[in-house]
Structure formats: structure tokens, C-alpha cells
Amino acid sequence: SALLQGTHDNYKIDHFKNLIEASSNLTKTKVTKENIASHRVISDHLRASSFLIAEGVLPSNEGRGYVLRRIMRRGMRHSHTLGSKEPIFYKMVPTLIKEMSDSYPELKRAEPLITETLKTEEEKFSSLLNRGIEILNENLNKVKNNSFPGEVAFKLYDTYGFPLDLTADILKNKNIKVDNTGFDREMEKSKKLARANWKGSGDKSLEEKWFKVREQLNPTEFLGYEFDKLEGVVLKISKGKDFVKEAKTGDEVEIITNQTPFYAESGGQVGDQGVIYSNDCKVVIEDTQKKMGDLHVHFGKVDKGSLKINQSVNLEIDVNRRNNARAYHSATHLLHEALRRTLGKHVTQKGSFVSPEKLRFDFSHNKPIEKNEIEKIERYVNDMVNTAADVKTRIMTPKKAVEKGALAMFGEKYGEEVRVLSM
């Protein structure tokens, strides 16, 4: 655009001229040499924020969401510097869409979400900024040699959520630098305190043993989608820190077999329970977990007899428990779809817990859900359940699954083949 319009400055193209004009009108400040940088930051950061939100990124305190929040807040601080006391970012969205939606139609589709997210975030940030500046001003008397105390900067960060880079940005206009060394020192103190308060498992060797055994074994063959009961061979028996050759009545053990019908906890769904038995023994299995990604480990207690390495055993899951968990797992997918249809396509799963008794579904959204929205979501899910539609299972590549309409989660790792359910 710059070349076509005969300029080497991106900010002088029509697109940015119109955004800068909107910034000038909303902040009620005429563009001058002194404030042109602030108007440019506002325009550029509005554009970047809007595209990220349109792609499903929402402000948060970690990962991509934190990058977005920092971009938004830097631009919003400049509107505050220009004297604006009211949110302006969301009011600039129509101008941005008018300029760019022909080439990027996703902006128009996401306009309600972009507008609401920018407005909510700017209102939050305005309150935070006012409080932060107040504390900064109260502590300016502690400045020595143009250096702001690191412990005060850390207090702003730790207690009020005021980022260090924002503190430094504000003080830069006063020719004051933050004592980064002092800030880092306070940060390290905080981390040490957190580490001291976190007990953890208390024994790294309990996990390290699985690294060693993984080198000796092939992945467990999971056959739980086809069978509720099958025969297998005991490959490893663990008691506490050690692997043993035999376990007797009363021993609490962890068992690895060559194959299993037991579903290991993953995708938010709890592991299967059931029994492992033979003519010589019976082990009650209370949980199944994955170790090293592909070893299915059965956690249980020897109820009678003795269990030995290389012994042939029967593995049988609690079918009713599995079916109940499976139903709740299916419900999470129906709920996910209902949320996306009701609240918007930006809604993505952030975590879940699925047991035979209940489910929990974590998701991203920029504000509390209204009562009428909850009713609509519940009605949609219940309508889908009441259709009693057949569930069809197909195995395909991740790329083919996405082409068929499956939703791939950002950050998730998929193998060469995935199991796709249609309902």
C-alpha cells in the first residue's frame, strides 16, 4: 500500500490516516509533532489486537492471551496519555472494519466479539492504570539518581498486577529508570517462598523409574474401544519405588501388561476401574494412568493370591462405569458445540474433567454468561441428546478430520491417525 500510494512511511497510507483521524476525534486532540507517536501506537495496536481477537485469542495472564493483553494495554495507555478518560478502542472498530474487511472478512464476522473484548479490557485497564499511577506518584520521593526502587516496582506487579514494562514506560517520560536488579531480587525472593510452600511429590525417583522402564518395553496396545475384557501378559509390577517379580495379598501395586482394555486417563476423562485376575490371583484396579505417553499403568491392590511377572491374566473393566464416563465425555462435545453456537466461534475448550458421575468443561469467553444464554445452551444440548442419534466412529488423518469439520485444538499434539466420532 505504501508503494502504491507513493510513500515510504506506512503511517502515511490512507488506511492509517483514517485510523489516526478516528483516534484524534475520539481523544479530542489535534495531531501534532508532539503526540503523533501516541496516535500511531493507538492505531497500530488496535489493528493488531483486533486481528488476534478475530482469530480466537482472548486477553489472559499467560501465553498468547498475555501477548494480546500487553499489546492492548500499551495502546490504551497512550490514549490515557492523550487525556482520554473514556474507552476509545472499541469505538474505533467500525473505522478499522471499513478499511480492512473487504480483504479480511473475518473482522466483520468477529465485530461483536472484538468490540466487547476491547471495551471490557479497556475499562479494566483504566481502573488499574489510575491506581498504578497513583502509587507511582506516591513513591516518586523515593527516587534517587533517577532510579525508581525495584521493590516498589515489584509491589506494583505482585499486588496490583501492574507489569514492569508498563511501569518503565510511564517513568521513561519522567527520565526515570526502574531498578531492574532490585525488581529481579524481589521476584527471586517470591519464587523461593513459593517453592518452599510447595511440597510436591517429595520423591523424584517415583517418576524417574518410568523413564528407565520405557526403554525396555513397547507401548501398551490399547484395545478398549473393541473389548471390555481380554487376556494379557504381565510385563512389569511396581511397588513404591521398585519393580518386583511378585506381589502378594494386600500389596498396592502398579501393573503394566502387553495389552489392555483399560482406558488410561486422558482428554479429561478419568481412567477405568475393574479387575485383573487369574486362577491364582485377583487384583482390584482403582485407576489407570498413562506413563511416558504410551504405557498404560494399572493401579490397584492384590485382593487375593499372588501376581507374578510373565503371568497370563484376564483384564476386565467396570463396564457400567466406563459407559457413564463415555456418556459424559460425549456431553462435553455437545456442550462445546452449544457454547460456540450461542456465544460465538471464539469459544474453545481450555480443559475438562469427565467422570462417571459428572463433567466439568473449561472454556474461553470474555464476560459472564447471561441467564437466557445458559437456558439456550442447555436446551440445545438436551435437544441433541433427545434425538438419540447414532454415534459413528471413523479413523482418519488429522488433516482429513479438519476437512470433515472436526475442531483441532491449538497446542494439542495429534498422531498420524485420529479417532473421529460423529453424533
C-alpha positions in Angstrom: 0.0 0.0 0.0 2.8 2.4 0.8 4.5 1.9 -2.6 1.2 2.2 -4.4 0.4 5.5 -2.6 3.9 6.9 -3.2 5.3 6.9 0.3 7.9 5.1 2.3 6.0 5.6 5.6 3.3 3.0 6.4 1.6 5.5 8.7 1.0 7.9 5.8 -1.1 5.5 3.8 -4.9 6.1 3.7 -5.6 3.1 6.0 -3.6 4.6 8.8 -4.5 8.2 8.1 -8.2 7.3 8.7 -7.4 5.3 11.9 -5.3 8.2 13.2 -8.1 10.6 12.4 -10.5 8.5 14.4 -8.0 8.5 17.3 -7.7 12.2 17.1 -11.5 12.7 17.1 -12.2 10.3 19.9 -9.4 11.7 22.2 -10.3 15.3 21.2 -6.7 16.0 20.5 -5.3 17.6 17.3 -2.5 15.6 15.8 0.9 17.4 16.3 4.6 16.5 16.2 4.5 16.0 19.9 1.6 13.5 20.0 1.8 11.8 16.6 3.6 8.8 18.1 0.8 8.1 20.5 -1.8 8.3 17.8 0.3 5.9 15.7 0.7 3.4 18.6 -3.1 3.5 19.2 -3.9 2.8 15.5 -1.3 0.1 15.1 -2.1 -1.7 18.4 -5.9 -1.5 17.7 -5.3 -3.2 14.4 -3.1 -6.0 15.9 -5.4 -6.6 18.8 -8.5 -6.8 16.5 -6.9 -9.4 14.3 -5.8 -11.5 17.2 -9.3 -11.5 18.8 -10.8 -12.4 15.4 -8.5 -15.4 15.4 -9.9 -16.6 18.8 -7.2 -15.2 21.1 -8.6 -13.5 24.2 -6.8 -11.5 26.9 -5.3 -13.6 29.7 -2.3 -13.8 32.0 -0.4 -16.4 30.0 0.7 -17.4 26.6 -0.9 -15.8 23.5 -3.5 -14.1 25.7 -0.9 -12.3 27.7 0.9 -11.1 24.5 -2.5 -9.7 23.3 -3.1 -8.0 26.7 0.3 -6.3 26.6 -0.4 -5.1 23.0 -3.8 -3.7 24.0 -2.6 -2.1 27.2 0.3 -0.3 25.6 -2.1 1.3 23.1 -4.6 2.1 25.8 -2.0 3.8 27.9 -1.3 6.2 25.0 -5.0 7.1 24.8 -4.8 7.9 28.5 -1.6 9.9 27.9 -3.6 12.0 25.4 -6.1 12.8 28.1 -8.9 10.4 27.2 -10.7 9.2 30.3 -13.2 7.0 28.5 -12.6 3.8 26.5 -11.9 4.6 22.8 -10.5 1.5 21.3 -13.9 -0.2 20.8 -15.3 3.0 19.2 -12.5 2.7 16.5 -13.5 -0.8 15.4 -16.1 0.4 12.8 -13.3 2.5 11.1 -10.9 -0.5 11.1 -13.6 -2.8 9.6 -14.5 -0.2 7.0 -10.8 0.0 6.0 -9.9 -3.7 6.0 -13.0 -6.0 6.0 -13.0 -6.3 2.2 -9.7 -8.1 2.3 -10.2 -9.6 5.7 -13.9 -10.6 6.1 -13.2 -12.4 9.4 -13.0 -8.9 11.0 -16.6 -8.2 10.1 -17.8 -11.6 11.3 -16.0 -11.1 14.7 -17.0 -7.5 15.1 -19.3 -8.0 18.2 -16.6 -10.1 19.9 -13.8 -7.6 19.1 -15.9 -4.6 20.2 -17.0 -6.2 23.5 -13.5 -7.5 24.3 -11.8 -4.2 23.7 -14.4 -2.3 25.7 -14.2 -4.7 28.7 -10.4 -4.8 28.7 -10.1 -1.0 28.4 -12.5 -0.5 31.3 -10.5 -2.9 33.5 -7.2 -1.3 32.4 -8.4 2.2 33.1 -9.1 1.3 36.7 -5.7 -0.5 37.0 -3.8 2.4 35.4 -5.3 5.0 37.6 -4.4 3.1 40.7 -0.9 2.3 39.5 -0.1 5.9 38.5 -1.4 7.0 42.0 1.0 4.6 43.7 3.9 5.6 41.3 3.4 9.2 42.2 3.2 8.5 45.9 6.6 6.8 45.7 8.4 9.3 43.4 10.0 10.8 46.6 12.0 7.5 46.9 13.7 8.1 43.5 17.4 8.5 43.9 19.8 9.2 41.0 16.8 8.9 38.6 16.2 5.3 39.7 12.8 4.0 40.8 13.1 1.4 43.6 12.8 -2.2 42.4 10.9 -3.3 45.5 8.2 -0.7 44.8 8.0 -1.8 41.1 7.7 -5.4 42.3 4.9 -4.5 44.7 3.0 -2.8 41.8 3.5 -6.0 39.8 2.8 -8.6 42.5 0.0 -6.9 44.4 -1.7 -4.8 41.7 -0.9 -6.7 38.5 1.0 -3.7 37.1 3.5 -5.1 34.6 7.1 -4.0 34.9 7.3 -2.8 31.3 4.3 -0.6 31.8 5.9 1.0 34.9 9.1 1.6 32.9 7.2 3.0 30.0 5.4 5.5 32.3 8.6 6.6 34.1 10.5 7.0 30.9 8.6 10.2 30.2 9.9 11.5 33.5 13.5 10.4 32.6 13.4 7.9 35.5 14.7 4.3 35.1 13.4 1.3 37.1 15.9 -0.6 39.3 15.7 -3.9 37.4 18.2 -5.5 39.7 16.1 -4.7 42.7 13.0 -5.9 40.9 14.6 -9.3 40.0 15.8 -9.7 43.6 12.3 -9.3 44.9 11.0 -11.7 42.2 13.5 -14.3 43.2 12.5 -14.0 46.9 8.9 -14.6 45.9 9.8 -17.6 43.8 11.8 -19.1 46.7 8.9 -18.6 49.1 6.6 -20.3 46.6 9.0 -23.2 46.2 9.3 -23.6 49.9 5.5 -23.7 50.3 5.0 -26.3 47.5 5.6 -29.8 48.8 5.3 -31.7 45.5 5.5 -35.5 45.5 8.6 -35.4 47.7 10.4 -38.0 45.6 11.6 -37.6 42.0 12.6 -41.3 41.9 8.9 -42.3 41.8 8.6 -40.7 38.4 12.2 -41.4 37.1 11.6 -45.1 37.3 9.2 -44.8 34.4 11.8 -43.2 32.2 14.0 -46.3 32.7 11.3 -48.9 32.2 10.0 -47.2 29.0 13.3 -48.1 27.3 12.7 -51.8 28.0 9.1 -52.0 26.8 7.0 -51.4 23.7 3.9 -49.2 24.0 0.9 -50.8 25.6 -1.6 -51.9 23.0 -4.9 -50.4 23.9 -7.9 -52.4 22.8 -10.6 -50.8 25.0 -12.7 -49.5 22.1 -13.2 -53.1 20.8 -13.2 -55.1 24.0 -14.3 -54.8 27.6 -12.4 -57.9 28.6 -9.3 -59.7 27.2 -6.3 -61.7 28.1 -2.8 -60.2 28.6 0.6 -60.9 30.0 2.1 -59.1 33.0 5.3 -57.3 31.9 6.1 -55.2 35.0 4.9 -55.0 38.6 5.9 -51.9 40.7 5.7 -51.5 44.5 6.6 -48.0 45.6 10.0 -47.1 44.1 10.9 -50.6 43.0 9.9 -53.1 40.3 9.3 -56.5 41.8 8.9 -60.0 40.4 5.9 -60.9 42.5 3.2 -59.2 44.5 1.1 -60.8 47.3 -2.2 -60.3 49.0 -2.5 -56.8 50.4 0.2 -55.3 48.2 -0.6 -52.0 46.5 0.8 -52.3 43.0 1.2 -50.7 39.6 0.9 -53.2 36.7 1.9 -53.0 33.1 0.6 -55.6 30.6 1.3 -56.1 26.9 -2.3 -55.1 26.0 -5.3 -53.8 27.9 -9.0 -52.8 27.6 -8.5 -50.3 30.4 -8.8 -46.6 29.3 -6.0 -44.6 30.8 -6.9 -41.1 32.0 -6.7 -38.6 29.1 -8.7 -36.0 27.3 -10.2 -35.0 30.7 -11.8 -38.5 31.2 -10.8 -40.5 34.3 -9.1 -43.8 34.0 -11.0 -47.1 34.0 -11.5 -49.3 37.1 -12.1 -53.1 37.1 -10.2 -56.3 37.9 -7.1 -58.2 36.7 -7.4 -61.9 37.7 -6.3 -65.5 37.0 -6.8 -68.8 38.8 -4.1 -67.8 41.2 -4.9 -64.1 42.0 -7.3 -61.2 41.9 -6.2 -57.5 41.7 -8.8 -54.8 42.2 -7.9 -51.9 39.8 -8.8 -48.4 41.1 -7.2 -46.3 38.4 -5.4 -46.4 35.1 -2.9 -43.8 34.1 -0.5 -43.2 31.2 3.2 -43.0 31.8 5.7 -41.7 29.3 2.8 -41.1 26.9 2.1 -44.7 25.8 2.5 -47.1 28.8 -0.9 -47.9 30.4 -0.3 -48.4 34.1 -3.0 -50.1 36.2 -3.1 -49.0 39.9 -4.6 -51.5 42.3 -4.4 -53.8 45.3 -3.9 -57.5 45.3 -7.2 -58.8 46.8 -6.1 -62.5 47.0 -3.3 -64.8 45.8 -0.1 -63.7 44.2 0.7 -61.9 40.9 4.0 -62.7 39.0 5.9 -61.3 36.0 5.1 -63.1 32.7 1.9 -64.4 34.2 -1.1 -64.7 31.8 -4.1 -62.8 33.3 -7.6 -61.7 32.4 -8.3 -57.9 32.3 -11.9 -56.8 32.8 -13.2 -53.2 33.1 -16.2 -52.0 35.0 -18.5 -51.6 32.0 -21.2 -49.5 33.7 -18.6 -47.1 35.0 -17.0 -46.8 31.5 -20.3 -46.2 29.8 -21.3 -43.5 32.2 -18.0 -41.7 31.7 -18.3 -42.2 28.0 -21.7 -40.5 28.1 -20.4 -37.5 30.0 -17.4 -37.3 27.6 -19.8 -37.1 24.7 -21.8 -34.5 26.5 -18.7 -32.3 26.7 -18.5 -32.2 22.9 -22.2 -31.4 22.6 -21.7 -28.6 25.2 -18.7 -27.3 23.3 -20.8 -27.0 20.1 -23.7 -25.4 22.0 -21.4 -22.8 23.5 -19.9 -22.0 20.1 -23.3 -21.6 18.5 -24.6 -19.5 21.4 -21.7 -17.4 22.5 -19.6 -17.3 19.3 -17.0 -19.2 17.4 -14.2 -17.8 19.6 -15.2 -20.3 22.3 -12.6 -23.0 22.7 -12.1 -25.8 25.2 -9.4 -25.0 27.7 -9.7 -28.1 29.9 -12.2 -30.6 31.2 -12.9 -33.3 33.8 -15.0 -36.3 32.9 -16.0 -38.9 35.5 -18.9 -41.5 35.7 -20.8 -39.0 38.0 -20.2 -35.6 36.4 -18.4 -33.4 34.0 -16.6 -30.0 34.1 -15.9 -28.0 31.0 -13.5 -25.1 30.9 -13.7 -22.6 28.1 -12.6 -19.1 27.0 -15.1 -16.3 27.0 -14.8 -12.6 27.6 -17.6 -12.0 30.1 -20.1 -13.8 32.4 -22.8 -15.8 30.6 -26.3 -14.4 30.9 -29.2 -16.4 32.3 -31.0 -16.6 28.9 -27.8 -17.8 27.2 -27.4 -20.6 29.8 -31.0 -21.7 29.1 -30.4 -21.6 25.4 -27.2 -23.7 25.8 -29.0 -26.3 28.0 -31.9 -26.5 25.6 -29.6 -27.1 22.6 -27.6 -29.9 24.4 -30.8 -31.6 25.7 -32.4 -31.5 22.2 -29.3 -33.2 20.8 -29.4 -35.9 23.4 -33.1 -36.5 22.9 -32.6 -37.2 19.2 -30.8 -40.4 20.2 -28.7 -40.2 17.0 -26.3 -43.0 16.1 -22.7 -42.4 17.0 -20.3 -43.2 14.1 -16.6 -43.8 14.6 -14.0 -43.3 11.8 -10.2 -43.4 11.8 -8.5 -40.8 9.6 -5.6 -38.4 9.4 -5.8 -35.1 11.4 -5.9 -33.1 8.1 -8.8 -35.1 6.8 -10.6 -34.8 10.1 -10.4 -31.0 10.0 -11.7 -31.0 6.4 -14.7 -33.1 7.6 -15.4 -30.4 10.2 -13.5 -31.7 13.3 -12.1 -28.9 15.5 -8.4 -29.2 16.1 -7.3 -27.6 19.4 -4.4 -25.2 19.4 -1.4 -26.6 21.2 -2.7 -30.2 21.0 -0.4 -32.9 19.5 -2.0 -35.4 17.2 -0.6 -38.6 15.8 -0.7 -39.8 12.2 -4.3 -41.1 12.8 -7.1 -39.8 15.0 -10.4 -41.3 16.1 -13.3 -39.1 14.9 -16.8 -39.5 16.3 -19.9 -38.1 14.6 -23.1 -37.7 16.6 
